[in-house]
Every structure is written in structure tokens, then in C-alpha cells.
Amino acid sequence: MAVNISEIKNKGMQCLVEHMGVVEAELFISIILREQFDYTKWQREYYDAMKPGEFMKNAAEYARLHPFEGQARRVRIEQGEP
């Protein structure tokens, strides 16, 4: 499956506008560009600040609120496995 850059950009913008509105979405993009945002550094700082187990709790809550509806096979990984 080829990745279409234009489609990804459109989906990203639609997501931002849907959740933030047009003005805040545009502001968000301008902030990211202006500050030369380092997503990897931000992600590391964000997750490092979480309390133990908080990520799993949030992921479980998200999964509960957004049940899987696709046709792919779900794989369960036991805690402690890579």
C-alpha cells in the first residue's frame, strides 16, 4: 500500500480542525513551524513525566471508548513480553 502524502496531510488537517477548530489548528501549525518542534524530544519528556501504569490505564480507557471495528486480527501481548 503506497502512502499518499497529500492524503496524510489532509487527514491530519481534518483531525486538527475537527478537534481544535480552524483558528487553533492554524495557530498550532504556526507554533510548530516557528519553534522548530522536536516531536521525539517532546514525546520523551511527555511519557517520562507519566506515573507508572498511567500509559496503560489511558490506553485501556481509549480502547474501551473506541472499540476495534476492523477486520485485522488482534494480538494480545502479555505484560513483560517485548
OpenMM code with the backbone's topology and positions (N, CA, C; nanometers):
from openmm import Vec3, app, unit

residues = "MET ALA VAL ASN ILE SER GLU ILE LYS ASN LYS GLY MET GLN CYS LEU VAL GLU HIS MET GLY VAL VAL GLU ALA GLU LEU PHE ILE SER ILE ILE LEU ARG GLU GLN PHE ASP TYR THR LYS TRP GLN ARG GLU TYR TYR ASP ALA MET LYS PRO GLY GLU PHE MET LYS ASN ALA ALA GLU TYR ALA ARG LEU HIS PRO PHE GLU GLY GLN ALA ARG ARG VAL ARG ILE GLU GLN GLY GLU PRO".split()
positions = [
    Vec3(0.0844, -0.1183, 0.0000),
    Vec3(0.0000, 0.0000, 0.0000),
    Vec3(0.0887, 0.1244, 0.0000),
    Vec3(0.0764, 0.2047, -0.1026),
    Vec3(0.1560, 0.3258, -0.1150),
    Vec3(0.0993, 0.4357, -0.0247),
    Vec3(0.1888, 0.5110, 0.0346),
    Vec3(0.1483, 0.6215, 0.1202),
    Vec3(0.1329, 0.7460, 0.0339),
    Vec3(0.0172, 0.8064, 0.0406),
    Vec3(-0.0085, 0.9277, -0.0344),
    Vec3(0.0089, 1.0457, 0.0611),
    Vec3(0.1143, 1.1226, 0.0412),
    Vec3(0.1480, 1.2338, 0.1295),
    Vec3(0.0332, 1.3342, 0.1388),
    Vec3(-0.0294, 1.3648, 0.0269),
    Vec3(-0.1403, 1.4616, 0.0272),
    Vec3(-0.2564, 1.4128, 0.1129),
    Vec3(-0.2883, 1.2837, 0.1033),
    Vec3(-0.3969, 1.2285, 0.1848),
    Vec3(-0.3643, 1.2360, 0.3327),
    Vec3(-0.2402, 1.2065, 0.3684),
    Vec3(-0.1993, 1.2132, 0.5088),
    Vec3(-0.2089, 1.3566, 0.5598),
    Vec3(-0.1627, 1.4530, 0.4802),
    Vec3(-0.1730, 1.5936, 0.5198),
    Vec3(-0.3188, 1.6341, 0.5382),
    Vec3(-0.4044, 1.5934, 0.4444),
    Vec3(-0.5469, 1.6273, 0.4540),
    Vec3(-0.6111, 1.5666, 0.5777),
    Vec3(-0.5808, 1.4399, 0.6058),
    Vec3(-0.6364, 1.3747, 0.7251),
    Vec3(-0.5885, 1.4445, 0.8520),
    Vec3(-0.4609, 1.4789, 0.8552),
    Vec3(-0.4057, 1.5483, 0.9722),
    Vec3(-0.4728, 1.6827, 0.9951),
    Vec3(-0.4899, 1.7569, 0.8877),
    Vec3(-0.5548, 1.8879, 0.8996),
    Vec3(-0.7007, 1.8723, 0.9407),
    Vec3(-0.7701, 1.7745, 0.8832),
    Vec3(-0.9091, 1.7492, 0.9220),
    Vec3(-0.9192, 1.7157, 1.0699),
    Vec3(-0.8264, 1.6356, 1.1186),
    Vec3(-0.8258, 1.5983, 1.2597),
    Vec3(-0.8049, 1.7216, 1.3484),
    Vec3(-0.7073, 1.8034, 1.3119),
    Vec3(-0.6816, 1.9251, 1.3898),
    Vec3(-0.8031, 2.0168, 1.3904),
    Vec3(-0.8615, 2.0404, 1.2741),
    Vec3(-0.9768, 2.1301, 1.2636),
    Vec3(-1.0957, 2.0739, 1.3407),
    Vec3(-1.1172, 1.9442, 1.3300),
    Vec3(-1.2306, 1.8814, 1.3997),
    Vec3(-1.2193, 1.8953, 1.5514),
    Vec3(-1.0981, 1.8813, 1.6020),
    Vec3(-1.0793, 1.8825, 1.7468),
    Vec3(-1.0427, 2.0190, 1.8041),
    Vec3(-0.9908, 2.1088, 1.7208),
    Vec3(-0.9441, 2.2374, 1.7713),
    Vec3(-1.0142, 2.3570, 1.7083),
    Vec3(-1.0765, 2.3360, 1.5944),
    Vec3(-1.1314, 2.4481, 1.5199),
    Vec3(-1.0259, 2.5028, 1.4253),
    Vec3(-1.0695, 2.5791, 1.3276),
    Vec3(-0.9791, 2.6280, 1.2240),
    Vec3(-0.8715, 2.7200, 1.2811),
    Vec3(-0.9107, 2.8144, 1.3648),
    Vec3(-0.8151, 2.9134, 1.4159),
    Vec3(-0.7070, 2.8468, 1.5006),
    Vec3(-0.7474, 2.7618, 1.5955),
    Vec3(-0.6484, 2.6966, 1.6810),
    Vec3(-0.5626, 2.5975, 1.6028),
    Vec3(-0.6201, 2.5315, 1.5022),
    Vec3(-0.5415, 2.4401, 1.4189),
    Vec3(-0.4322, 2.5169, 1.3448),
    Vec3(-0.4669, 2.6286, 1.2869),
    Vec3(-0.3677, 2.7109, 1.2167),
    Vec3(-0.2630, 2.7651, 1.3140),
    Vec3(-0.3063, 2.8053, 1.4330),
    Vec3(-0.2127, 2.8538, 1.5348),
    Vec3(-0.1171, 2.7420, 1.5756),
    Vec3(-0.1707, 2.6223, 1.5961),
    Vec3(-0.0882, 2.5070, 1.6320),
    Vec3(0.0210, 2.4841, 1.5264),
    Vec3(-0.0176, 2.4840, 1.4004),
    Vec3(0.0793, 2.4619, 1.2927),
    Vec3(0.1848, 2.5720, 1.2907),
    Vec3(0.1439, 2.6955, 1.3081),
    Vec3(0.2419, 2.8056, 1.3067),
    Vec3(0.3382, 2.7956, 1.4249),
    Vec3(0.2901, 2.7526, 1.5403),
    Vec3(0.3770, 2.7352, 1.6580),
    Vec3(0.4787, 2.6250, 1.6312),
    Vec3(0.4328, 2.5142, 1.5768),
    Vec3(0.5218, 2.4016, 1.5479),
    Vec3(0.6318, 2.4445, 1.4503),
    Vec3(0.5936, 2.5165, 1.3467),
    Vec3(0.6922, 2.5613, 1.2480),
    Vec3(0.7883, 2.6653, 1.3060),
    Vec3(0.7354, 2.7581, 1.3828),
    Vec3(0.8163, 2.8658, 1.4370),
    Vec3(0.9188, 2.8145, 1.5389),
    Vec3(0.8784, 2.7184, 1.6212),
    Vec3(0.9667, 2.6713, 1.7274),
    Vec3(1.0557, 2.5551, 1.6855),
    Vec3(1.0509, 2.5158, 1.5591),
    Vec3(1.1254, 2.4002, 1.5117),
    Vec3(1.1043, 2.2838, 1.6085),
    Vec3(0.9796, 2.2499, 1.6252),
    Vec3(0.9336, 2.1495, 1.7192),
    Vec3(1.0038, 2.0154, 1.6994),
    Vec3(1.0584, 1.9604, 1.8065),
    Vec3(1.1229, 1.8293, 1.8042),
    Vec3(1.0272, 1.7292, 1.8676),
    Vec3(0.9519, 1.6598, 1.7818),
    Vec3(0.8490, 1.5678, 1.8307),
    Vec3(0.9089, 1.4574, 1.9179),
    Vec3(1.0250, 1.4051, 1.8788),
    Vec3(1.0870, 1.2967, 1.9550),
    Vec3(1.1218, 1.3426, 2.0955),
    Vec3(1.1776, 1.4612, 2.1077),
    Vec3(1.2122, 1.5159, 2.2405),
    Vec3(1.0848, 1.5409, 2.3217),
    Vec3(0.9838, 1.5992, 2.2590),
    Vec3(0.8580, 1.6254, 2.3285),
    Vec3(0.7961, 1.4960, 2.3777),
    Vec3(0.7939, 1.3945, 2.2912),
    Vec3(0.7344, 1.2662, 2.3270),
    Vec3(0.8087, 1.2050, 2.4454),
    Vec3(0.9390, 1.2093, 2.4440),
    Vec3(1.0193, 1.1540, 2.5544),
    Vec3(0.9858, 1.2258, 2.6851),
    Vec3(0.9817, 1.3587, 2.6823),
    Vec3(0.9503, 1.4352, 2.8029),
    Vec3(0.8074, 1.4075, 2.8500),
    Vec3(0.7145, 1.3966, 2.7567),
    Vec3(0.5744, 1.3717, 2.7894),
    Vec3(0.5572, 1.2372, 2.8590),
    Vec3(0.6128, 1.1330, 2.7998),
    Vec3(0.5954, 0.9998, 2.8576),
    Vec3(0.6797, 0.9791, 2.9826),
    Vec3(0.7959, 1.0423, 2.9903),
    Vec3(0.8772, 1.0316, 3.1116),
    Vec3(0.8072, 1.0930, 3.2319),
    Vec3(0.7209, 1.1921, 3.2077),
    Vec3(0.6511, 1.2589, 3.3172),
    Vec3(0.5308, 1.1788, 3.3676),
    Vec3(0.4919, 1.0745, 3.2960),
    Vec3(0.3770, 0.9934, 3.3377),
    Vec3(0.4135, 0.9066, 3.4577),
    Vec3(0.3141, 0.8851, 3.5416),
    Vec3(0.3313, 0.7950, 3.6550),
    Vec3(0.3292, 0.6511, 3.6030),
    Vec3(0.3961, 0.5598, 3.6750),
    Vec3(0.3935, 0.4195, 3.6320),
    Vec3(0.2494, 0.3688, 3.6179),
    Vec3(0.2242, 0.3027, 3.5083),
    Vec3(0.0916, 0.2466, 3.4831),
    Vec3(-0.0068, 0.3427, 3.4200),
    Vec3(0.0250, 0.4715, 3.4168),
    Vec3(-0.0674, 0.5709, 3.3629),
    Vec3(-0.0902, 0.5513, 3.2132),
    Vec3(0.0149, 0.5182, 3.1397),
    Vec3(0.0002, 0.4965, 2.9963),
    Vec3(-0.0942, 0.3798, 2.9690),
    Vec3(-0.0734, 0.2686, 3.0400),
    Vec3(-0.1581, 0.1515, 3.0199),
    Vec3(-0.3027, 0.1812, 3.0585),
    Vec3(-0.3232, 0.2577, 3.1651),
    Vec3(-0.4582, 0.2951, 3.2069),
    Vec3(-0.5250, 0.3784, 3.0981),
    Vec3(-0.4520, 0.4761, 3.0442),
    Vec3(-0.5057, 0.5611, 2.9379),
    Vec3(-0.5339, 0.4811, 2.8110),
    Vec3(-0.4441, 0.3885, 2.7777),
    Vec3(-0.4635, 0.3059, 2.6584),
    Vec3(-0.5857, 0.2164, 2.6737),
    Vec3(-0.6035, 0.1584, 2.7924),
    Vec3(-0.7197, 0.0720, 2.8170),
    Vec3(-0.8487, 0.1526, 2.8084),
    Vec3(-0.8487, 0.2737, 2.8613),
    Vec3(-0.9670, 0.3596, 2.8560),
    Vec3(-0.9985, 0.3982, 2.7120),
    Vec3(-0.8947, 0.4300, 2.6347),
    Vec3(-0.9148, 0.4635, 2.4940),
    Vec3(-0.9743, 0.3441, 2.4197),
    Vec3(-0.9196, 0.2256, 2.4440),
    Vec3(-0.9693, 0.1052, 2.3775),
    Vec3(-1.1147, 0.0780, 2.4155),
    Vec3(-1.1502, 0.1051, 2.5398),
    Vec3(-1.2876, 0.0847, 2.5842),
    Vec3(-1.3826, 0.1804, 2.5120),
    Vec3(-1.3394, 0.3053, 2.4972),
    Vec3(-1.4234, 0.4070, 2.4338),
    Vec3(-1.4247, 0.3981, 2.2810),
    Vec3(-1.3220, 0.3354, 2.2254),
    Vec3(-1.3090, 0.3236, 2.0799),
    Vec3(-1.2859, 0.1771, 2.0435),
    Vec3(-1.3899, 0.0947, 2.0516),
    Vec3(-1.3716, -0.0482, 2.0245),
    Vec3(-1.3215, -0.0750, 1.8831),
    Vec3(-1.2386, -0.1765, 1.8716),
    Vec3(-1.1819, -0.2172, 1.7431),
    Vec3(-1.2939, -0.2662, 1.6524),
    Vec3(-1.3010, -0.2115, 1.5316),
    Vec3(-1.4069, -0.2488, 1.4389),
    Vec3(-1.3534, -0.2970, 1.3041),
    Vec3(-1.2231, -0.3107, 1.2934),
    Vec3(-1.1640, -0.3528, 1.1668),
    Vec3(-1.1688, -0.5034, 1.1485),
    Vec3(-1.1097, -0.5494, 1.0416),
    Vec3(-1.1087, -0.6907, 1.0113),
    Vec3(-0.9742, -0.7555, 1.0431),
    Vec3(-0.8794, -0.6777, 1.0886),
    Vec3(-0.7478, -0.7326, 1.1214),
    Vec3(-0.7572, -0.8191, 1.2472),
    Vec3(-0.6616, -0.9057, 1.2642),
    Vec3(-0.6579, -0.9938, 1.3803),
    Vec3(-0.5896, -0.9225, 1.4958),
    Vec3(-0.6501, -0.9237, 1.6118),
    Vec3(-0.5885, -0.8634, 1.7309),
    Vec3(-0.4905, -0.9610, 1.7924),
    Vec3(-0.3779, -0.9097, 1.8372),
    Vec3(-0.2761, -0.9912, 1.9023),
    Vec3(-0.2629, -0.9414, 2.0445),
    Vec3(-0.2746, -1.0311, 2.1387),
    Vec3(-0.2615, -0.9930, 2.2788),
    Vec3(-0.1192, -1.0228, 2.3237),
    Vec3(-0.0544, -0.9227, 2.3784),
    Vec3(0.0813, -0.9382, 2.4308),
    Vec3(0.0717, -0.9367, 2.5822),
    Vec3(0.1235, -1.0401, 2.6419),
    Vec3(0.1213, -1.0495, 2.7877),
    Vec3(0.2201, -0.9510, 2.8458),
    Vec3(0.1872, -0.8971, 2.9628),
    Vec3(0.2734, -0.7994, 3.0276),
    Vec3(0.4108, -0.8621, 3.0507),
    Vec3(0.5141, -0.7882, 3.0214),
    Vec3(0.6507, -0.8349, 3.0369),
    Vec3(0.7111, -0.8871, 2.9076),
    Vec3(0.6283, -0.9115, 2.8056),
    Vec3(0.6802, -0.9557, 2.6764),
    Vec3(0.7215, -0.8340, 2.5944),
    Vec3(0.8193, -0.8510, 2.5068),
    Vec3(0.8595, -0.7361, 2.4215),
    Vec3(0.7565, -0.7014, 2.3183),
] * unit.nanometer
topology = app.Topology()
chain = topology.addChain("A")
for resn in residues:
    res = topology.addResidue(resn, chain)
    for name in ("N", "CA", "C"):
        topology.addAtom(name, app.Element.getBySymbol(name[0]), res)
